[in-house]
Amino acid sequence: MFHRNMMVNAQEEAKVLYISEDDQGISHVHYERTVIGSCYKEPQGVRVLAMDTFAKDFRVN
């Protein structure tokens, strides 16, 4: 799981489902997004980001 701080009381969690390449060879991460607050956990569905953007947004090393 990867986390990204959003607002003061919320975090975004990403569960990677799989990684694929597009027609130009650019890798994309397909992930389930969930917003987590102090009293709730709200699924946001499946999202897709380019690998570089995902790594920057979720501070992946």
Secondary structure as GFF3:
##gff-version 3
##sequence-region A 1 61
A	DSSP	beta_strand	2	5	.	.	.	ID=ss1
A	DSSP	beta_strand	10	21	.	.	.	ID=ss2
A	DSSP	beta_strand	27	37	.	.	.	ID=ss3
A	DSSP	beta_strand	41	50	.	.	.	ID=ss4
A	DSSP	alpha_helix	51	57	.	.	.	ID=ss5
###
